[in-house]
Amino acid sequence: MTFSELQAFAGNHPYLSLAFAGLTLAILGNEVSGLFTGYRRIAPAGLTALVNRDNALVVDLRPIADFEKGHIPGSKNVLPSQFDPENKQLTAARALPVVLVCKAGNAAGDAAKRLKKAGFEHVYVLDGGIQAWQQADLPLARGRG
């Protein structure tokens, strides 16, 4: 496709062209903002490797009832309202990778920012949350943990 053909398409389909440009800018903006959050997103397979290789601490921020229905084996449940980066369990894991988990991967970002601000170096958020873990067909533990 030549540049003149691309111009002709854009001229004939202005709404499609604007939608494409808008989506491209949104994706780029999202990727660039992710570089400055201070934490990284990790896929379920990456989380498994991080736990097995580096003994990562997995912190589940979902309500207790949801946690008891199914959680990542070995994860610790902490309610967002009780999340404190200066908590003894967390400060003991300051040198370890810490992975935060919520329902869909969005709410854990605030907790991750707080950990980074408190001096934690290796902070991750499970991309897609527990839903992504389930979609990857990875095991869940039931009960209090």
N, CA, C and O atoms as a GROMACS GRO file, in nm:
protein
  580
    1MET      N    1   0.085  -0.116   0.000
    1MET     CA    2   0.000   0.000   0.000
    1MET      C    3   0.090   0.124   0.000
    1MET      O    4   0.185   0.134   0.078
    2THR      N    5   0.059   0.215  -0.087
    2THR     CA    6   0.138   0.338  -0.098
    2THR      C    7   0.078   0.445  -0.008
    2THR      O    8  -0.035   0.433   0.039
    3PHE      N    9   0.154   0.550   0.013
    3PHE     CA   10   0.108   0.661   0.096
    3PHE      C   11  -0.014   0.728   0.034
    3PHE      O   12  -0.105   0.769   0.106
    4SER      N   13  -0.018   0.740  -0.098
    4SER     CA   14  -0.133   0.804  -0.163
    4SER      C   15  -0.258   0.719  -0.147
    4SER      O   16  -0.368   0.774  -0.134
    5GLU      N   17  -0.244   0.586  -0.147
    5GLU     CA   18  -0.360   0.499  -0.124
    5GLU      C   19  -0.409   0.512   0.021
    5GLU      O   20  -0.529   0.510   0.048
    6LEU      N   21  -0.316   0.526   0.111
    6LEU     CA   22  -0.351   0.545   0.252
    6LEU      C   23  -0.424   0.678   0.271
    6LEU      O   24  -0.522   0.684   0.346
    7GLN      N   25  -0.377   0.782   0.205
    7GLN     CA   26  -0.444   0.912   0.211
    7GLN      C   27  -0.585   0.903   0.152
    7GLN      O   28  -0.679   0.960   0.207
    8ALA      N   29  -0.599   0.832   0.041
    8ALA     CA   30  -0.730   0.817  -0.022
    8ALA      C   31  -0.825   0.742   0.071
    8ALA      O   32  -0.942   0.779   0.084
    9PHE      N   33  -0.776   0.636   0.137
    9PHE     CA   34  -0.859   0.563   0.232
    9PHE      C   35  -0.904   0.654   0.346
    9PHE      O   36  -1.021   0.654   0.384
   10ALA      N   37  -0.809   0.730   0.400
   10ALA     CA   38  -0.842   0.821   0.511
   10ALA      C   39  -0.944   0.924   0.466
   10ALA      O   40  -1.034   0.959   0.543
   11GLY      N   41  -0.931   0.973   0.344
   11GLY     CA   42  -1.027   1.071   0.293
   11GLY      C   43  -1.165   1.011   0.271
   11GLY      O   44  -1.266   1.079   0.291
   12ASN      N   45  -1.170   0.886   0.231
   12ASN     CA   46  -1.298   0.819   0.205
   12ASN      C   47  -1.364   0.765   0.332
   12ASN      O   48  -1.485   0.743   0.336
   13HIS      N   49  -1.284   0.744   0.436
   13HIS     CA   50  -1.335   0.686   0.561
   13HIS      C   51  -1.283   0.767   0.681
   13HIS      O   52  -1.202   0.718   0.759
   14PRO      N   53  -1.330   0.891   0.696
   14PRO     CA   54  -1.275   0.976   0.803
   14PRO      C   55  -1.304   0.923   0.944
   14PRO      O   56  -1.220   0.936   1.033
   15TYR      N   57  -1.421   0.864   0.965
   15TYR     CA   58  -1.453   0.815   1.100
   15TYR      C   59  -1.367   0.695   1.138
   15TYR      O   60  -1.320   0.684   1.251
   16LEU      N   61  -1.348   0.605   1.041
   16LEU     CA   62  -1.260   0.491   1.068
   16LEU      C   63  -1.117   0.538   1.095
   16LEU      O   64  -1.049   0.486   1.184
   17SER      N   65  -1.073   0.635   1.019
   17SER     CA   66  -0.938   0.688   1.036
   17SER      C   67  -0.921   0.754   1.173
   17SER      O   68  -0.820   0.734   1.239
   18LEU      N   69  -1.021   0.832   1.214
   18LEU     CA   70  -1.016   0.896   1.346
   18LEU      C   71  -1.020   0.792   1.458
   18LEU      O   72  -0.949   0.805   1.557
   19ALA      N   73  -1.103   0.690   1.440
   19ALA     CA   74  -1.111   0.585   1.542
   19ALA      C   75  -0.978   0.512   1.553
   19ALA      O   76  -0.931   0.483   1.663
   20PHE      N   77  -0.917   0.481   1.440
   20PHE     CA   78  -0.787   0.414   1.440
   20PHE      C   79  -0.681   0.500   1.508
   20PHE      O   80  -0.603   0.451   1.590
   21ALA      N   81  -0.678   0.629   1.474
   21ALA     CA   82  -0.581   0.719   1.535
   21ALA      C   83  -0.604   0.730   1.686
   21ALA      O   84  -0.509   0.731   1.764
   22GLY      N   85  -0.731   0.740   1.726
   22GLY     CA   86  -0.763   0.750   1.869
   22GLY      C   87  -0.722   0.626   1.945
   22GLY      O   88  -0.666   0.636   2.054
   23LEU      N   89  -0.750   0.509   1.889
   23LEU     CA   90  -0.711   0.385   1.955
   23LEU      C   91  -0.559   0.371   1.963
   23LEU      O   92  -0.505   0.326   2.064
   24THR      N   93  -0.492   0.410   1.858
   24THR     CA   94  -0.346   0.404   1.859
   24THR      C   95  -0.288   0.494   1.968
   24THR      O   96  -0.197   0.454   2.041
   25LEU      N   97  -0.341   0.616   1.978
   25LEU     CA   98  -0.294   0.708   2.082
   25LEU      C   99  -0.325   0.656   2.222
   25LEU      O  100  -0.244   0.669   2.314
   26ALA      N  101  -0.443   0.596   2.239
   26ALA     CA  102  -0.480   0.542   2.370
   26ALA      C  103  -0.387   0.428   2.410
   26ALA      O  104  -0.343   0.421   2.526
   27ILE      N  105  -0.356   0.341   2.317
   27ILE     CA  106  -0.266   0.228   2.346
   27ILE      C  107  -0.126   0.280   2.380
   27ILE      O  108  -0.065   0.236   2.477
   28LEU      N  109  -0.077   0.373   2.300
   28LEU     CA  110   0.055   0.431   2.328
   28LEU      C  111   0.057   0.501   2.464
   28LEU      O  112   0.153   0.487   2.539
   29GLY      N  113  -0.047   0.577   2.494
   29GLY     CA  114  -0.055   0.647   2.622
   29GLY      C  115  -0.055   0.550   2.739
   29GLY      O  116   0.011   0.574   2.840
   30ASN      N  117  -0.128   0.442   2.724
   30ASN     CA  118  -0.133   0.340   2.830
   30ASN      C  119   0.003   0.276   2.850
   30ASN      O  120   0.046   0.255   2.964
   31GLU      N  121   0.070   0.245   2.741
   31GLU     CA  122   0.203   0.182   2.752
   31GLU      C  123   0.305   0.277   2.814
   31GLU      O  124   0.386   0.236   2.897
   32VAL      N  125   0.303   0.403   2.774
   32VAL     CA  126   0.397   0.501   2.828
   32VAL      C  127   0.370   0.526   2.976
   32VAL      O  128   0.463   0.534   3.056
   33SER      N  129   0.242   0.537   3.014
   33SER     CA  130   0.211   0.559   3.156
   33SER      C  131   0.253   0.439   3.240
   33SER      O  132   0.291   0.455   3.356
   34GLY      N  133   0.247   0.319   3.182
   34GLY     CA  134   0.292   0.199   3.253
   34GLY      C  135   0.440   0.201   3.285
   34GLY      O  136   0.483   0.138   3.381
   35LEU      N  137   0.518   0.274   3.206
   35LEU     CA  138   0.660   0.284   3.233
   35LEU      C  139   0.691   0.367   3.356
   35LEU      O  140   0.798   0.353   3.416
   36PHE      N  141   0.599   0.455   3.394
   36PHE     CA  142   0.624   0.547   3.505
   36PHE      C  143   0.548   0.512   3.632
   36PHE      O  144   0.550   0.590   3.728
   37THR      N  145   0.480   0.399   3.637
   37THR     CA  146   0.403   0.363   3.757
   37THR      C  147   0.493   0.315   3.869
   37THR      O  148   0.456   0.325   3.986
   38GLY      N  149   0.610   0.262   3.836
   38GLY     CA  150   0.700   0.212   3.940
   38GLY      C  151   0.685   0.064   3.966
   38GLY      O  152   0.770   0.003   4.030
   39TYR      N  153   0.578   0.005   3.917
   39TYR     CA  154   0.558  -0.139   3.933
   39TYR      C  155   0.536  -0.199   3.795
   39TYR      O  156   0.510  -0.129   3.697
   40ARG      N  157   0.547  -0.332   3.790
   40ARG     CA  158   0.529  -0.400   3.662
   40ARG      C  159   0.409  -0.492   3.669
   40ARG      O  160   0.376  -0.546   3.775
   41ARG      N  161   0.346  -0.509   3.557
   41ARG     CA  162   0.237  -0.606   3.546
   41ARG      C  163   0.298  -0.740   3.507
   41ARG      O  164   0.395  -0.746   3.431
   42ILE      N  165   0.240  -0.847   3.560
   42ILE     CA  166   0.294  -0.980   3.534
   42ILE      C  167   0.179  -1.073   3.496
   42ILE      O  168   0.071  -1.066   3.555
   43ALA      N  169   0.203  -1.158   3.399
   43ALA     CA  170   0.104  -1.255   3.355
   43ALA      C  171   0.102  -1.373   3.453
   43ALA      O  172   0.198  -1.394   3.527
   44PRO      N  173  -0.008  -1.451   3.452
   44PRO     CA  174  -0.014  -1.566   3.543
   44PRO      C  175   0.105  -1.661   3.532
   44PRO      O  176   0.155  -1.707   3.635
   45ALA      N  177   0.151  -1.691   3.412
   45ALA     CA  178   0.266  -1.781   3.397
   45ALA      C  179   0.392  -1.719   3.458
   45ALA      O  180   0.475  -1.789   3.516
   46GLY      N  181   0.406  -1.588   3.443
   46GLY     CA  182   0.520  -1.519   3.502
   46GLY      C  183   0.514  -1.521   3.654
   46GLY      O  184   0.617  -1.531   3.721
   47LEU      N  185   0.393  -1.510   3.708
   47LEU     CA  186   0.376  -1.516   3.854
   47LEU      C  187   0.419  -1.653   3.906
   47LEU      O  188   0.487  -1.662   4.008
   48THR      N  189   0.379  -1.758   3.838
   48THR     CA  190   0.417  -1.893   3.879
   48THR      C  191   0.569  -1.906   3.883
   48THR      O  192   0.626  -1.959   3.978
   49ALA      N  193   0.635  -1.858   3.778
   49ALA     CA  194   0.782  -1.864   3.774
   49ALA      C  195   0.844  -1.780   3.884
   49ALA      O  196   0.943  -1.821   3.945
   50LEU      N  197   0.788  -1.663   3.912
   50LEU     CA  198   0.841  -1.574   4.014
   50LEU      C  199   0.829  -1.636   4.154
   50LEU      O  200   0.920  -1.623   4.236
   51VAL      N  201   0.718  -1.702   4.180
   51VAL     CA  202   0.700  -1.768   4.310
   51VAL      C  203   0.798  -1.885   4.323
   51VAL      O  204   0.862  -1.900   4.427
   52ASN      N  205   0.810  -1.966   4.218
   52ASN     CA  206   0.898  -2.083   4.224
   52ASN      C  207   1.046  -2.046   4.226
   52ASN      O  208   1.124  -2.110   4.296
   53ARG      N  209   1.084  -1.943   4.151
   53ARG     CA  210   1.225  -1.907   4.138
   53ARG      C  211   1.272  -1.814   4.249
   53ARG      O  212   1.381  -1.832   4.304
   54ASP      N  213   1.188  -1.713   4.284
   54ASP     CA  214   1.232  -1.608   4.376
   54ASP      C  215   1.154  -1.602   4.506
   54ASP      O  216   1.170  -1.507   4.583
   55ASN      N  217   1.069  -1.702   4.532
   55ASN     CA  218   0.992  -1.706   4.657
   55ASN      C  219   0.911  -1.578   4.678
   55ASN      O  220   0.908  -1.522   4.788
   56ALA      N  221   0.844  -1.532   4.572
   56ALA     CA  222   0.766  -1.408   4.578
   56ALA      C  223   0.652  -1.419   4.679
   56ALA      O  224   0.594  -1.526   4.698
   57LEU      N  225   0.622  -1.307   4.743
   57LEU     CA  226   0.508  -1.297   4.834
   57LEU      C  227   0.388  -1.253   4.750
   57LEU      O  228   0.394  -1.150   4.683
   58VAL      N  229   0.280  -1.329   4.755
   58VAL     CA  230   0.159  -1.296   4.681
   58VAL      C  231   0.056  -1.245   4.781
   58VAL      O  232   0.018  -1.316   4.875
   59VAL      N  233   0.010  -1.122   4.760
   59VAL     CA  234  -0.087  -1.058   4.849
   59VAL      C  235  -0.218  -1.040   4.773
   59VAL      O  236  -0.224  -0.969   4.673
   60ASP      N  237  -0.323  -1.106   4.823
   60ASP     CA  238  -0.455  -1.102   4.762
   60ASP      C  239  -0.538  -0.995   4.833
   60ASP      O  240  -0.560  -1.004   4.954
   61LEU      N  241  -0.583  -0.895   4.758
   61LEU     CA  242  -0.654  -0.781   4.816
   61LEU      C  243  -0.806  -0.793   4.808
   61LEU      O  244  -0.877  -0.695   4.833
   62ARG      N  245  -0.856  -0.908   4.772
   62ARG     CA  246  -1.001  -0.925   4.759
   62ARG      C  247  -1.067  -0.946   4.896
   62ARG      O  248  -1.000  -0.979   4.993
   63PRO      N  249  -1.198  -0.927   4.903
   63PRO     CA  250  -1.270  -0.953   5.029
   63PRO      C  251  -1.248  -1.098   5.075
   63PRO      O  252  -1.225  -1.187   4.994
   64ILE      N  253  -1.256  -1.118   5.205
   64ILE     CA  254  -1.230  -1.249   5.265
   64ILE      C  255  -1.316  -1.359   5.202
   64ILE      O  256  -1.266  -1.468   5.174
   65ALA      N  257  -1.445  -1.331   5.180
   65ALA     CA  258  -1.534  -1.432   5.123
   65ALA      C  259  -1.487  -1.476   4.985
   65ALA      O  260  -1.491  -1.595   4.953
   66ASP      N  261  -1.442  -1.382   4.902
   66ASP     CA  262  -1.390  -1.416   4.769
   66ASP      C  263  -1.261  -1.495   4.781
   66ASP      O  264  -1.239  -1.591   4.707
   67PHE      N  265  -1.174  -1.454   4.874
   67PHE     CA  266  -1.047  -1.523   4.896
   67PHE      C  267  -1.073  -1.669   4.935
   67PHE      O  268  -1.006  -1.759   4.884
   68GLU      N  269  -1.169  -1.692   5.024
   68GLU     CA  270  -1.198  -1.827   5.072
   68GLU      C  271  -1.257  -1.915   4.962
   68GLU      O  272  -1.239  -2.037   4.965
   69LYS      N  273  -1.328  -1.855   4.867
   69LYS     CA  274  -1.385  -1.933   4.756
   69LYS      C  275  -1.276  -1.984   4.662
   69LYS      O  276  -1.293  -2.089   4.600
   70GLY      N  277  -1.166  -1.912   4.652
   70GLY     CA  278  -1.057  -1.957   4.568
   70GLY      C  279  -0.949  -1.852   4.556
   70GLY      O  280  -0.977  -1.737   4.520
   71HIS      N  281  -0.824  -1.890   4.587
   71HIS     CA  282  -0.712  -1.798   4.582
   71HIS      C  283  -0.587  -1.871   4.532
   71HIS      O  284  -0.583  -1.994   4.528
   72ILE      N  285  -0.488  -1.795   4.496
   72ILE     CA  286  -0.362  -1.851   4.450
   72ILE      C  287  -0.296  -1.922   4.570
   72ILE      O  288  -0.282  -1.862   4.676
   73PRO      N  289  -0.257  -2.048   4.553
   73PRO     CA  290  -0.197  -2.120   4.666
   73PRO      C  291  -0.077  -2.043   4.724
   73PRO      O  292   0.011  -1.996   4.652
   74GLY      N  293  -0.077  -2.032   4.857
   74GLY     CA  294   0.032  -1.963   4.926
   74GLY      C  295   0.013  -1.813   4.941
   74GLY      O  296   0.093  -1.747   5.006
   75SER      N  297  -0.092  -1.758   4.881
   75SER     CA  298  -0.113  -1.613   4.891
   75SER      C  299  -0.168  -1.575   5.027
   75SER      O  300  -0.231  -1.656   5.096
   76LYS      N  301  -0.144  -1.451   5.065
   76LYS     CA  302  -0.192  -1.396   5.191
   76LYS      C  303  -0.304  -1.297   5.161
   76LYS      O  304  -0.293  -1.216   5.069
   77ASN      N  305  -0.411  -1.303   5.239
   77ASN     CA  306  -0.524  -1.212   5.219
   77ASN      C  307  -0.511  -1.090   5.308
   77ASN      O  308  -0.496  -1.101   5.429
   78VAL      N  309  -0.516  -0.972   5.245
   78VAL     CA  310  -0.514  -0.845   5.317
   78VAL      C  311  -0.620  -0.756   5.254
   78VAL      O  312  -0.619  -0.736   5.132
   79LEU      N  313  -0.709  -0.705   5.334
   79LEU     CA  314  -0.812  -0.615   5.281
   79LEU      C  315  -0.749  -0.481   5.245
   79LEU      O  316  -0.660  -0.434   5.316
   80PRO      N  317  -0.794  -0.419   5.136
   80PRO     CA  318  -0.736  -0.290   5.098
   80PRO      C  319  -0.742  -0.186   5.210
   80PRO      O  320  -0.651  -0.104   5.224
   81SER      N  321  -0.848  -0.189   5.290
   81SER     CA  322  -0.860  -0.092   5.400
   81SER      C  323  -0.757  -0.118   5.510
   81SER      O  324  -0.727  -0.028   5.589
   82GLN      N  325  -0.703  -0.240   5.516
   82GLN     CA  326  -0.603  -0.275   5.616
   82GLN      C  327  -0.463  -0.286   5.558
   82GLN      O  328  -0.369  -0.323   5.629
   83PHE      N  329  -0.449  -0.255   5.430
   83PHE     CA  330  -0.319  -0.267   5.364
   83PHE      C  331  -0.227  -0.158   5.414
   83PHE      O  332  -0.257  -0.039   5.403
   84ASP      N  333  -0.113  -0.201   5.468
   84ASP     CA  334  -0.014  -0.106   5.523
   84ASP      C  335   0.125  -0.152   5.482
   84ASP      O  336   0.169  -0.259   5.525
   85PRO      N  337   0.196  -0.074   5.399
   85PRO     CA  338   0.330  -0.114   5.358
   85PRO      C  339   0.427  -0.134   5.475
   85PRO      O  340   0.531  -0.198   5.459
   86GLU      N  341   0.394  -0.078   5.592
   86GLU     CA  342   0.482  -0.093   5.708
   86GLU      C  343   0.444  -0.214   5.794
   86GLU      O  344   0.501  -0.234   5.902
   87ASN      N  345   0.348  -0.295   5.748
   87ASN     CA  346   0.307  -0.416   5.817
   87ASN      C  347   0.428  -0.509   5.833
   87ASN      O  348   0.511  -0.519   5.743
   88LYS      N  349   0.438  -0.576   5.948
   88LYS     CA  350   0.554  -0.662   5.977
   88LYS      C  351   0.575  -0.770   5.871
   88LYS      O  352   0.688  -0.796   5.830
   89GLN      N  353   0.465  -0.832   5.826
   89GLN     CA  354   0.478  -0.936   5.723
   89GLN      C  355   0.534  -0.879   5.594
   89GLN      O  356   0.615  -0.943   5.528
   90LEU      N  357   0.491  -0.758   5.559
   90LEU     CA  358   0.538  -0.697   5.436
   90LEU      C  359   0.681  -0.648   5.448
   90LEU      O  360   0.762  -0.669   5.357
   91THR      N  361   0.713  -0.582   5.558
   91THR     CA  362   0.850  -0.529   5.571
   91THR      C  363   0.953  -0.641   5.574
   91THR      O  364   1.066  -0.622   5.531
   92ALA      N  365   0.913  -0.758   5.627
   92ALA     CA  366   1.004  -0.872   5.627
   92ALA      C  367   1.031  -0.921   5.485
   92ALA      O  368   1.134  -0.984   5.458
   93ALA      N  369   0.940  -0.892   5.394
   93ALA     CA  370   0.954  -0.936   5.255
   93ALA      C  371   1.003  -0.823   5.164
   93ALA      O  372   0.991  -0.833   5.042
   94ARG      N  373   1.057  -0.719   5.222
   94ARG     CA  374   1.099  -0.602   5.142
   94ARG      C  375   1.199  -0.639   5.031
   94ARG      O  376   1.197  -0.578   4.924
   95ALA      N  377   1.284  -0.737   5.057
   95ALA     CA  378   1.385  -0.776   4.957
   95ALA      C  379   1.329  -0.873   4.853
   95ALA      O  380   1.389  -0.893   4.747
   96LEU      N  381   1.214  -0.932   4.882
   96LEU     CA  382   1.153  -1.029   4.790
   96LEU      C  383   1.062  -0.959   4.690
   96LEU      O  384   1.018  -0.846   4.714
   97PRO      N  385   1.033  -1.024   4.579
   97PRO     CA  386   0.928  -0.971   4.492
   97PRO      C  387   0.793  -0.982   4.562
   97PRO      O  388   0.764  -1.083   4.626
   98VAL      N  389   0.711  -0.879   4.549
   98VAL     CA  390   0.576  -0.879   4.606
   98VAL      C  391   0.479  -0.863   4.490
   98VAL      O  392   0.490  -0.769   4.410
   99VAL      N  393   0.383  -0.956   4.481
   99VAL     CA  394   0.284  -0.954   4.373
   99VAL      C  395   0.148  -0.928   4.435
   99VAL      O  396   0.105  -1.002   4.524
  100LEU      N  397   0.081  -0.826   4.388
  100LEU     CA  398  -0.051  -0.791   4.439
  100LEU      C  399  -0.158  -0.842   4.344
  100LEU      O  400  -0.146  -0.831   4.222
  101VAL      N  401  -0.263  -0.899   4.403
  101VAL     CA  402  -0.369  -0.962   4.325
  101VAL      C  403  -0.503  -0.904   4.370
  101VAL      O  404  -0.528  -0.888   4.490
  102CYS      N  405  -0.588  -0.872   4.273
  102CYS     CA  406  -0.726  -0.831   4.304
  102CYS      C  407  -0.816  -0.907   4.207
  102CYS      O  408  -0.773  -1.005   4.147
  103LYS      N  409  -0.939  -0.863   4.193
  103LYS     CA  410  -1.034  -0.937   4.109
  103LYS      C  411  -0.996  -0.934   3.961
  103LYS      O  412  -0.987  -1.039   3.897
  104ALA      N  413  -0.974  -0.814   3.908
  104ALA     CA  414  -0.949  -0.802   3.763
  104ALA      C  415  -0.815  -0.736   3.730
  104ALA      O  416  -0.784  -0.720   3.612
  105GLY      N  417  -0.737  -0.699   3.829
  105GLY     CA  418  -0.606  -0.641   3.803
  105GLY      C  419  -0.600  -0.490   3.809
  105GLY      O  420  -0.494  -0.432   3.783
  106ASN      N  421  -0.709  -0.424   3.843
  106ASN     CA  422  -0.710  -0.278   3.846
  106ASN      C  423  -0.687  -0.220   3.985
  106ASN      O  424  -0.609  -0.126   4.001
  107ALA      N  425  -0.753  -0.275   4.085
  107ALA     CA  426  -0.747  -0.219   4.221
  107ALA      C  427  -0.610  -0.237   4.285
  107ALA      O  428  -0.573  -0.161   4.375
  108ALA      N  429  -0.535  -0.336   4.242
  108ALA     CA  430  -0.405  -0.363   4.303
  108ALA      C  431  -0.302  -0.254   4.270
  108ALA      O  432  -0.200  -0.244   4.338
  109GLY      N  433  -0.328  -0.175   4.169
  109GLY     CA  434  -0.234  -0.070   4.130
  109GLY      C  435  -0.209   0.032   4.239
  109GLY      O  436  -0.096   0.076   4.259
  110ASP      N  437  -0.314   0.071   4.311
  110ASP     CA  438  -0.296   0.168   4.420
  110ASP      C  439  -0.207   0.113   4.530
  110ASP      O  440  -0.120   0.183   4.583
  111ALA      N  441  -0.229  -0.014   4.566
  111ALA     CA  442  -0.146  -0.076   4.669
  111ALA      C  443  -0.001  -0.089   4.620
  111ALA      O  444   0.093  -0.071   4.698
  112ALA      N  445   0.016  -0.118   4.492
  112ALA     CA  446   0.152  -0.130   4.436
  112ALA      C  447   0.225   0.004   4.443
  112ALA      O  448   0.344   0.008   4.475
  113LYS      N  449   0.156   0.112   4.415
  113LYS     CA  450   0.217   0.245   4.424
  113LYS      C  451   0.260   0.275   4.568
  113LYS      O  452   0.366   0.334   4.591
  114ARG      N  453   0.178   0.233   4.664
  114ARG     CA  454   0.212   0.256   4.805
  114ARG      C  455   0.336   0.176   4.845
  114ARG      O  456   0.421   0.225   4.920
  115LEU      N  457   0.347   0.054   4.795
  115LEU     CA  458   0.466  -0.027   4.824
  115LEU      C  459   0.591   0.037   4.765
  115LEU      O  460   0.695   0.043   4.830
  116LYS      N  461   0.581   0.084   4.641
  116LYS     CA  462   0.697   0.149   4.577
  116LYS      C  463   0.738   0.273   4.656
  116LYS      O  464   0.857   0.299   4.675
  117LYS      N  465   0.641   0.348   4.700
  117LYS     CA  466   0.669   0.470   4.776
  117LYS      C  467   0.736   0.437   4.910
  117LYS      O  468   0.816   0.515   4.962
  118ALA      N  469   0.702   0.320   4.966
  118ALA     CA  470   0.759   0.277   5.094
  118ALA      C  471   0.897   0.213   5.077
  118ALA      O  472   0.959   0.171   5.175
  119GLY      N  473   0.946   0.205   4.953
  119GLY     CA  474   1.081   0.156   4.932
  119GLY      C  475   1.094   0.012   4.883
  119GLY      O  476   1.205  -0.040   4.872
  120PHE      N  477   0.984  -0.052   4.852
  120PHE     CA  478   0.990  -0.187   4.797
  120PHE      C  479   1.040  -0.177   4.653
  120PHE      O  480   0.993  -0.093   4.577
  121GLU      N  481   1.134  -0.263   4.618
  121GLU     CA  482   1.196  -0.253   4.485
  121GLU      C  483   1.129  -0.339   4.380
  121GLU      O  484   1.118  -0.298   4.264
  122HIS      N  485   1.084  -0.457   4.417
  122HIS     CA  486   1.031  -0.553   4.320
  122HIS      C  487   0.880  -0.570   4.342
  122HIS      O  488   0.837  -0.662   4.412
  123VAL      N  489   0.802  -0.483   4.283
  123VAL     CA  490   0.657  -0.483   4.302
  123VAL      C  491   0.589  -0.515   4.170
  123VAL      O  492   0.621  -0.457   4.066
  124TYR      N  493   0.496  -0.608   4.176
  124TYR     CA  494   0.422  -0.652   4.058
  124TYR      C  495   0.273  -0.652   4.087
  124TYR      O  496   0.231  -0.659   4.202
  125VAL      N  497   0.195  -0.642   3.980
  125VAL     CA  498   0.050  -0.657   3.987
  125VAL      C  499   0.014  -0.768   3.888
  125VAL      O  500   0.057  -0.766   3.773
  126LEU      N  501  -0.066  -0.863   3.933
  126LEU     CA  502  -0.110  -0.970   3.844
  126LEU      C  503  -0.202  -0.910   3.738
  126LEU      O  504  -0.313  -0.866   3.768
  127ASP      N  505  -0.156  -0.909   3.615
  127ASP     CA  506  -0.232  -0.851   3.505
  127ASP      C  507  -0.358  -0.934   3.481
  127ASP      O  508  -0.351  -1.053   3.451
  128GLY      N  509  -0.473  -0.870   3.494
  128GLY     CA  510  -0.600  -0.940   3.477
  128GLY      C  511  -0.653  -0.999   3.606
  128GLY      O  512  -0.763  -1.054   3.609
  129GLY      N  513  -0.576  -0.988   3.715
  129GLY     CA  514  -0.621  -1.033   3.846
  129GLY      C  515  -0.648  -1.183   3.853
  129GLY      O  516  -0.599  -1.261   3.771
  130ILE      N  517  -0.726  -1.219   3.952
  130ILE     CA  518  -0.758  -1.361   3.975
  130ILE      C  519  -0.836  -1.417   3.857
  130ILE      O  520  -0.832  -1.537   3.831
  131GLN      N  521  -0.906  -1.330   3.785
  131GLN     CA  522  -0.980  -1.376   3.666
  131GLN      C  523  -0.883  -1.430   3.560
  131GLN      O  524  -0.911  -1.532   3.498
  132ALA      N  525  -0.771  -1.362   3.541
  132ALA     CA  526  -0.671  -1.409   3.444
  132ALA      C  527  -0.610  -1.541   3.491
  132ALA      O  528  -0.582  -1.629   3.410
  133TRP      N  529  -0.589  -1.553   3.622
  133TRP     CA  530  -0.535  -1.677   3.679
  133TRP      C  531  -0.630  -1.793   3.648
  133TRP      O  532  -0.586  -1.901   3.606
  134GLN      N  533  -0.759  -1.771   3.667
  134GLN     CA  534  -0.859  -1.875   3.641
  134GLN      C  535  -0.866  -1.906   3.492
  134GLN      O  536  -0.877  -2.023   3.453
  135GLN      N  537  -0.861  -1.804   3.407
  135GLN     CA  538  -0.867  -1.826   3.263
  135GLN      C  539  -0.746  -1.904   3.213
  135GLN      O  540  -0.754  -1.974   3.112
  136ALA      N  541  -0.633  -1.892   3.284
  136ALA     CA  542  -0.513  -1.967   3.247
  136ALA      C  543  -0.518  -2.111   3.299
  136ALA      O  544  -0.424  -2.187   3.281
  137ASP      N  545  -0.629  -2.147   3.362
  137ASP     CA  546  -0.649  -2.282   3.416
  137ASP      C  547  -0.546  -2.320   3.520
  137ASP      O  548  -0.503  -2.436   3.526
  138LEU      N  549  -0.506  -2.225   3.602
  138LEU     CA  550  -0.410  -2.251   3.710
  138LEU      C  551  -0.487  -2.285   3.837
  138LEU      O  552  -0.601  -2.243   3.852
  139PRO      N  553  -0.425  -2.359   3.928
  139PRO     CA  554  -0.499  -2.409   4.046
  139PRO      C  555  -0.533  -2.298   4.146
  139PRO      O  556  -0.462  -2.198   4.160
  140LEU      N  557  -0.645  -2.320   4.214
  140LEU     CA  558  -0.689  -2.231   4.322
  140LEU      C  559  -0.697  -2.313   4.450
  140LEU      O  560  -0.736  -2.430   4.448
  141ALA      N  561  -0.661  -2.251   4.560
  141ALA     CA  562  -0.678  -2.312   4.692
  141ALA      C  563  -0.807  -2.256   4.751
  141ALA      O  564  -0.846  -2.143   4.721
  142ARG      N  565  -0.872  -2.333   4.833
  142ARG     CA  566  -0.997  -2.288   4.896
  142ARG      C  567  -0.976  -2.276   5.047
  142ARG      O  568  -0.886  -2.339   5.102
  143GLY      N  569  -1.060  -2.197   5.111
  143GLY     CA  570  -1.051  -2.178   5.255
  143GLY      C  571  -0.964  -2.058   5.289
  143GLY      O  572  -0.940  -1.973   5.204
  144ARG      N  573  -0.919  -2.054   5.412
  144ARG     CA  574  -0.842  -1.938   5.460
  144ARG      C  575  -0.699  -1.937   5.411
  144ARG      O  576  -0.632  -1.834   5.421
  145GLY      N  577  -0.650  -2.044   5.358
  145GLY     CA  578  -0.514  -2.045   5.305
  145GLY      C  579  -0.430  -2.129   5.384
  145GLY      O  580  -0.311  -2.143   5.354
   0.00000   0.00000   0.00000
